[in-house]
């Protein structure tokens, strides 16, 4: 980010020392030094005060950095989505693999453990769905574009929006199949416990 270089440039143009600038915006001289060397960034209040002291608009003062900040935020969102996806995949594998071994345990403890694992996986799935809804990504193509940090064109976006209704039908069908399989597993477990 160039904010540190701009702070230093404006400070030197006005012939203000780091100590004097620090006193004007109520921070330490070390804080000014950290800003100028890009070790840290000023908060919004400090940016407003700096723009007033240097007599420049806040927009022109930070405009170049906004794009870079957005990219950093987008990368963080993508990273968060990928981490949630991997966690969910691991949870699904654990739920599937552990079903039989937990069902063969004596008493209800195995069933309770499996149901807890299943509830955790459902919670993670809900978080992923909320994330997708908040970022308006529903279809496979939209998800891939999001992960790659790309934007779909207007026409591509409209095509994907048209696909969403069909995907909801498929999702409902798959949810029904999963519920049926879970019911079969529970019936199987209950029959084994009864014997």
C-alpha positions in Angstrom: 0.0 0.0 0.0 1.2 3.5 -0.7 -0.6 5.2 2.2 2.7 5.4 4.2 4.5 7.0 1.3 1.7 9.6 0.9 1.8 10.4 4.6 5.5 10.9 4.5 5.3 13.0 1.3 2.6 15.3 2.6 4.3 15.6 6.0 7.6 16.6 4.4 5.9 19.0 2.0 4.4 20.8 5.0 7.7 20.6 6.8 6.2 18.9 9.8 8.2 16.4 11.9 6.9 13.0 12.9 6.7 14.3 16.5 4.6 17.4 15.5 2.3 15.3 13.3 1.9 12.8 16.2 0.9 15.6 18.6 -1.7 16.9 16.1 -3.5 13.6 15.7 -3.0 12.3 19.3 -0.7 9.3 18.5 2.9 8.5 19.3 5.8 9.3 17.0 6.4 5.6 16.7 2.9 5.2 15.3 3.6 7.8 12.6 6.9 6.0 11.8 5.0 2.7 11.5 2.5 4.2 9.2 5.2 5.7 7.0 7.0 2.4 6.7 3.8 0.5 6.1 4.2 -1.6 9.3 0.7 -0.6 10.2 -2.2 1.4 8.8 -4.0 4.4 10.3 -7.6 3.9 11.4 -10.4 5.8 9.8 -10.4 8.6 12.5 -6.7 9.1 11.9 -7.1 9.1 8.1 -9.7 11.9 8.4 -7.5 13.9 10.7 -4.5 13.4 8.3 -6.5 14.5 5.3 -7.6 17.7 7.2 -4.0 18.5 8.3 -2.6 17.9 4.8 -5.6 19.8 3.3 -6.5 17.0 0.8 -9.7 15.1 0.4 -10.0 11.8 2.1 -11.0 10.2 -1.2 -7.8 11.4 -3.0 -5.7 10.6 0.0 -6.6 6.8 0.1 -8.1 6.2 -3.4 -5.2 4.1 -4.7 -5.3 1.9 -1.5 -9.0 1.2 -1.7 -8.6 -1.2 -4.6 -5.8 -3.0 -2.9 -7.8 -3.2 0.3 -10.7 -4.7 -1.6 -8.5 -7.3 -3.1 -7.2 -8.3 0.3 -10.7 -8.5 1.7 -11.8 -10.6 -1.3 -8.9 -13.0 -0.8 -9.8 -13.3 2.8 -13.4 -14.2 1.9 -12.2 -16.7 -0.7 -9.9 -18.3 1.9 -12.7 -18.4 4.5 -15.0 -20.1 2.0 -12.3 -22.7 1.1 -11.6 -23.4 4.7 -15.3 -23.9 5.5 -15.6 -26.2 2.4 -12.7 -28.4 3.5 -14.0 -28.6 7.1 -17.5 -29.6 5.8 -15.9 -32.3 3.6 -14.0 -33.7 6.5 -17.1 -33.7 8.7 -19.1 -35.5 6.0 -16.4 -38.2 5.7 -16.2 -38.6 9.5 -20.0 -38.9 9.7 -20.1 -41.5 6.9 -17.2 -43.6 8.1 -18.1 -43.5 11.8 -21.8 -44.5 11.4 -21.2 -48.3 11.5 -18.6 -48.3 14.2 -20.6 -46.0 16.5 -23.8 -48.0 15.8 -22.1 -51.2 17.0 -21.2 -49.7 20.4 -23.2 -50.9 23.4 -26.1 -48.7 24.5 -27.1 -45.4 23.1 -23.8 -43.6 23.4 -22.7 -44.4 19.9 -26.0 -43.1 18.5 -25.7 -39.9 20.5 -22.1 -39.4 19.3 -23.1 -40.0 15.7 -26.0 -37.6 16.0 -23.7 -34.9 17.5 -21.3 -35.4 14.6 -24.2 -35.2 12.1 -25.5 -32.0 13.9 -22.0 -30.4 13.6 -21.9 -31.2 9.9 -25.4 -29.7 9.4 -24.3 -26.5 11.3 -21.3 -26.2 9.0 -23.5 -26.7 5.9 -25.8 -24.0 7.2 -22.8 -21.6 7.5 -21.7 -22.3 4.0 -25.2 -21.7 2.7 -25.4 -18.4 4.5 -22.1 -17.4 3.1 -23.2 -18.3 -0.4 -26.4 -16.3 0.0 -24.6 -13.3 1.4 -22.2 -13.3 -1.6 -24.9 -14.2 -4.2 -23.2 -17.4 -5.3 -25.4 -20.4 -5.8 -24.5 -22.3 -8.9 -21.3 -24.3 -9.5 -20.1 -21.8 -12.1 -20.6 -18.9 -9.7 -18.8 -20.7 -6.9 -15.8 -21.5 -9.2 -15.7 -17.8 -10.3 -15.8 -16.7 -6.7 -13.0 -19.0 -5.7 -10.9 -17.8 -8.6 -11.6 -14.2 -7.6 -13.3 -13.4 -10.9 -16.6 -11.8 -11.8 -19.1 -13.3 -14.2 -20.3 -11.1 -17.1 -23.8 -9.8 -17.0 -25.0 -12.4 -19.5 -23.3 -15.2 -17.7 -24.8 -14.1 -14.4 -28.3 -14.0 -15.9 -27.8 -17.6 -17.2 -26.7 -18.8 -13.8 -29.7 -17.1 -12.1 -31.9 -19.0 -14.5 -30.3 -22.3 -13.4 -30.9 -21.7 -9.7 -34.5 -22.9 -9.8 -33.5 -26.2 -11.3 -30.7 -26.6 -8.8 -33.2 -26.1 -6.0 -35.3 -29.0 -7.3 -32.2 -31.2 -7.4 -31.1 -30.0 -4.0 -34.6 -30.9 -2.6 -34.4 -34.3 -4.2 -30.9 -35.0 -2.8 -32.0 -33.8 0.7 -34.9 -36.3 0.5 -32.5 -39.1 -0.5 -30.1 -38.2 2.4 -33.0 -38.1 4.9 -34.1 -41.5 3.6 -30.6 -43.0 4.1 -30.3 -41.4 7.6 -33.7 -43.0 8.5 -32.5 -46.4 7.2 -29.3 -46.1 9.3 -31.3 -45.1 12.4 -33.7 -48.1 11.9 -30.8 -50.4 11.4 -29.1 -49.1 14.6 -32.3 -49.4 16.6 -32.9 -53.0 15.4 -29.3 -54.0 16.3 -29.7 -52.4 19.8 -33.0 -54.3 20.3 -31.3 -57.6 19.6 
